[in-house]
């Protein structure tokens, strides 16, 4: 049986974006490097990877100085 791959979102903004797009958070974990923050774990799928790619492209366009 093939093990399910997981995607770790370290950003609450990204986790919220993915949730709004219909992806379900499997669980949360404490970020061991920064215990005051959580890591949001999703099942990695081609559709999720595509949404993350679109999200990061949009973030790059919205940064100041990238006009």
C-alpha positions in Angstrom: 0.0 0.0 0.0 1.4 3.4 -1.0 1.9 5.9 1.8 -0.1 9.1 1.4 2.1 12.2 0.9 1.6 15.2 3.1 2.0 18.9 2.4 3.0 21.2 5.3 1.8 24.8 5.3 3.7 27.0 7.7 1.6 30.0 6.9 -1.8 30.6 8.4 -2.7 32.7 5.3 -1.8 29.8 3.0 -3.7 27.3 5.2 -6.8 29.6 5.1 -6.5 30.0 1.3 -6.3 26.2 0.8 -9.3 25.7 3.2 -11.3 28.2 1.2 -10.5 26.3 -1.9 -12.0 23.1 -0.4 -8.9 21.4 0.9 -9.2 19.9 4.4 -6.6 20.2 7.1 -5.6 16.7 8.3 -4.1 17.9 11.5 -2.0 20.6 13.0 1.4 20.3 14.6 3.5 22.6 16.7 6.4 24.1 14.8 9.4 22.8 16.7 11.6 25.7 15.5 9.0 28.3 16.5 6.7 26.7 19.1 4.4 29.7 19.2 3.4 28.8 15.6 1.4 25.9 14.1 2.0 23.8 11.0 -1.1 22.9 9.0 -0.9 19.4 7.4 -2.8 18.6 4.2 -2.9 15.6 2.0 -0.7 16.3 -1.0 -2.5 16.0 -4.3 -1.8 17.3 -7.8 -4.8 19.7 -7.3 -3.4 21.0 -4.0 0.1 21.5 -5.5 -1.5 23.5 -8.4 -3.3 25.8 -5.9 -0.1 26.3 -3.9 1.6 27.3 -7.1 -1.1 29.7 -8.0 -1.0 31.2 -4.5 2.7 31.7 -4.6 2.5 33.3 -8.1 -0.1 35.7 -6.8 1.9 36.5 -3.7 4.9 37.4 -5.8 2.8 39.8 -7.9 1.4 41.5 -4.9 4.8 42.2 -3.2 5.9 45.9 -3.3 8.5 46.5 -5.9 7.3 43.8 -8.3 5.4 46.0 -10.6 
